[in-house]
Amino acid sequence: MSTERFVVHLPVVADNLDTARRYARVITRAVSFLGNIDRTETTVSYEDDQGVHHRIFCDRLLGNGRRCTGRAGHPGDC
């Protein structure tokens, strides 16, 4: 049996994009205990513009084969 990747869309109501990003970080961290959540791929989009995704986590590839879990666009090195 092979595994596949899926995207789960969870609509939220927020005052602005920054608040929606904060919700996404909190939700992603809350379910990360499941182990099969790829939290570095988390994005947010406007309901009426779902083709434009805003990254939540940095996701830069680090030297050890892992990915940076800092906020997207964070200052400095990972």
CNS distance restraints for C-alpha pairs under 8 A (distance, minus, plus):
assign (resid  11 and name CA) (resid  47 and name CA) 7.74 0.50 0.50
assign (resid  12 and name CA) (resid  20 and name CA) 7.31 0.50 0.50
assign (resid  13 and name CA) (resid  20 and name CA) 7.59 0.50 0.50
assign (resid  14 and name CA) (resid  19 and name CA) 5.89 0.50 0.50
assign (resid  14 and name CA) (resid  20 and name CA) 5.53 0.50 0.50
assign (resid  15 and name CA) (resid  19 and name CA) 6.41 0.50 0.50
assign (resid  15 and name CA) (resid  20 and name CA) 7.68 0.50 0.50
assign (resid  16 and name CA) (resid  20 and name CA) 6.37 0.50 0.50
assign (resid  17 and name CA) (resid  21 and name CA) 6.12 0.50 0.50
assign (resid  18 and name CA) (resid  22 and name CA) 6.28 0.50 0.50
assign (resid  19 and name CA) (resid  23 and name CA) 6.25 0.50 0.50
assign (resid  20 and name CA) (resid  24 and name CA) 6.19 0.50 0.50
assign (resid  20 and name CA) (resid  44 and name CA) 7.07 0.50 0.50
assign (resid  21 and name CA) (resid  25 and name CA) 6.29 0.50 0.50
assign (resid  21 and name CA) (resid  43 and name CA) 7.97 0.50 0.50
assign (resid  21 and name CA) (resid  44 and name CA) 6.49 0.50 0.50
assign (resid  21 and name CA) (resid  56 and name CA) 6.11 0.50 0.50
assign (resid  22 and name CA) (resid  26 and name CA) 6.29 0.50 0.50
assign (resid  23 and name CA) (resid  27 and name CA) 6.01 0.50 0.50
assign (resid  24 and name CA) (resid  28 and name CA) 5.89 0.50 0.50
assign (resid  24 and name CA) (resid  42 and name CA) 7.38 0.50 0.50
assign (resid  24 and name CA) (resid  43 and name CA) 7.66 0.50 0.50
assign (resid  24 and name CA) (resid  44 and name CA) 7.22 0.50 0.50
assign (resid  24 and name CA) (resid  56 and name CA) 7.21 0.50 0.50
assign (resid  25 and name CA) (resid  29 and name CA) 6.11 0.50 0.50
assign (resid  25 and name CA) (resid  56 and name CA) 6.74 0.50 0.50
assign (resid  26 and name CA) (resid  30 and name CA) 6.04 0.50 0.50
assign (resid  27 and name CA) (resid  31 and name CA) 6.42 0.50 0.50
assign (resid  28 and name CA) (resid  32 and name CA) 6.05 0.50 0.50
assign (resid  28 and name CA) (resid  37 and name CA) 7.96 0.50 0.50
assign (resid  28 and name CA) (resid  39 and name CA) 6.00 0.50 0.50
assign (resid  28 and name CA) (resid  42 and name CA) 7.52 0.50 0.50
assign (resid  29 and name CA) (resid  33 and name CA) 7.88 0.50 0.50
assign (resid  29 and name CA) (resid  39 and name CA) 7.57 0.50 0.50
assign (resid  31 and name CA) (resid  37 and name CA) 7.44 0.50 0.50
assign (resid  32 and name CA) (resid  36 and name CA) 7.60 0.50 0.50
assign (resid  32 and name CA) (resid  37 and name CA) 5.79 0.50 0.50
assign (resid  32 and name CA) (resid  39 and name CA) 7.19 0.50 0.50
assign (resid  38 and name CA) (resid  42 and name CA) 7.44 0.50 0.50
assign (resid  39 and name CA) (resid  57 and name CA) 7.70 0.50 0.50
assign (resid  40 and name CA) (resid  56 and name CA) 7.51 0.50 0.50
assign (resid  40 and name CA) (resid  57 and name CA) 5.35 0.50 0.50
assign (resid  40 and name CA) (resid  58 and name CA) 7.08 0.50 0.50
assign (resid  40 and name CA) (resid  59 and name CA) 5.32 0.50 0.50
assign (resid  40 and name CA) (resid  67 and name CA) 7.24 0.50 0.50
assign (resid  40 and name CA) (resid  68 and name CA) 7.60 0.50 0.50
assign (resid  40 and name CA) (resid  69 and name CA) 6.13 0.50 0.50
assign (resid  41 and name CA) (resid  55 and name CA) 7.31 0.50 0.50
assign (resid  41 and name CA) (resid  56 and name CA) 7.76 0.50 0.50
assign (resid  41 and name CA) (resid  57 and name CA) 7.20 0.50 0.50
assign (resid  41 and name CA) (resid  59 and name CA) 7.12 0.50 0.50
assign (resid  42 and name CA) (resid  55 and name CA) 6.25 0.50 0.50
assign (resid  42 and name CA) (resid  56 and name CA) 5.73 0.50 0.50
assign (resid  42 and name CA) (resid  57 and name CA) 6.87 0.50 0.50
assign (resid  43 and name CA) (resid  53 and name CA) 5.59 0.50 0.50
assign (resid  43 and name CA) (resid  54 and name CA) 5.16 0.50 0.50
assign (resid  43 and name CA) (resid  55 and name CA) 4.42 0.50 0.50
assign (resid  43 and name CA) (resid  56 and name CA) 5.45 0.50 0.50
assign (resid  44 and name CA) (resid  53 and name CA) 5.49 0.50 0.50
assign (resid  44 and name CA) (resid  54 and name CA) 5.07 0.50 0.50
assign (resid  44 and name CA) (resid  55 and name CA) 6.59 0.50 0.50
assign (resid  44 and name CA) (resid  56 and name CA) 7.22 0.50 0.50
assign (resid  45 and name CA) (resid  49 and name CA) 6.48 0.50 0.50
assign (resid  45 and name CA) (resid  50 and name CA) 5.14 0.50 0.50
assign (resid  45 and name CA) (resid  51 and name CA) 7.37 0.50 0.50
assign (resid  45 and name CA) (resid  52 and name CA) 5.89 0.50 0.50
assign (resid  45 and name CA) (resid  53 and name CA) 4.87 0.50 0.50
assign (resid  45 and name CA) (resid  54 and name CA) 6.10 0.50 0.50
assign (resid  46 and name CA) (resid  50 and name CA) 5.73 0.50 0.50
assign (resid  46 and name CA) (resid  52 and name CA) 7.63 0.50 0.50
assign (resid  55 and name CA) (resid  72 and name CA) 6.03 0.50 0.50
assign (resid  56 and name CA) (resid  71 and name CA) 6.02 0.50 0.50
assign (resid  56 and name CA) (resid  72 and name CA) 5.35 0.50 0.50
assign (resid  57 and name CA) (resid  68 and name CA) 7.49 0.50 0.50
assign (resid  57 and name CA) (resid  69 and name CA) 5.52 0.50 0.50
assign (resid  57 and name CA) (resid  70 and name CA) 5.55 0.50 0.50
assign (resid  57 and name CA) (resid  71 and name CA) 4.43 0.50 0.50
assign (resid  57 and name CA) (resid  72 and name CA) 4.45 0.50 0.50
assign (resid  58 and name CA) (resid  67 and name CA) 7.99 0.50 0.50
assign (resid  58 and name CA) (resid  68 and name CA) 5.77 0.50 0.50
assign (resid  58 and name CA) (resid  69 and name CA) 5.92 0.50 0.50
assign (resid  58 and name CA) (resid  70 and name CA) 5.40 0.50 0.50
assign (resid  58 and name CA) (resid  71 and name CA) 5.29 0.50 0.50
assign (resid  58 and name CA) (resid  72 and name CA) 3.91 0.50 0.50
assign (resid  58 and name CA) (resid  73 and name CA) 6.31 0.50 0.50
assign (resid  58 and name CA) (resid  74 and name CA) 7.20 0.50 0.50
assign (resid  59 and name CA) (resid  67 and name CA) 5.11 0.50 0.50
assign (resid  59 and name CA) (resid  68 and name CA) 4.90 0.50 0.50
assign (resid  59 and name CA) (resid  69 and name CA) 6.12 0.50 0.50
assign (resid  59 and name CA) (resid  70 and name CA) 7.70 0.50 0.50
assign (resid  59 and name CA) (resid  72 and name CA) 7.53 0.50 0.50
assign (resid  60 and name CA) (resid  67 and name CA) 5.39 0.50 0.50
assign (resid  60 and name CA) (resid  68 and name CA) 5.26 0.50 0.50
assign (resid  60 and name CA) (resid  78 and name CA) 7.62 0.50 0.50
assign (resid  61 and name CA) (resid  65 and name CA) 6.48 0.50 0.50
assign (resid  61 and name CA) (resid  66 and name CA) 6.06 0.50 0.50
assign (resid  61 and name CA) (resid  67 and name CA) 4.57 0.50 0.50
assign (resid  61 and name CA) (resid  68 and name CA) 6.51 0.50 0.50
assign (resid  62 and name CA) (resid  66 and name CA) 5.44 0.50 0.50
assign (resid  62 and name CA) (resid  67 and name CA) 5.42 0.50 0.50
assign (resid  62 and name CA) (resid  68 and name CA) 6.49 0.50 0.50
assign (resid  62 and name CA) (resid  78 and name CA) 7.58 0.50 0.50
assign (resid  68 and name CA) (resid  78 and name CA) 6.06 0.50 0.50
assign (resid  70 and name CA) (resid  74 and name CA) 6.67 0.50 0.50
assign (resid  70 and name CA) (resid  78 and name CA) 7.27 0.50 0.50
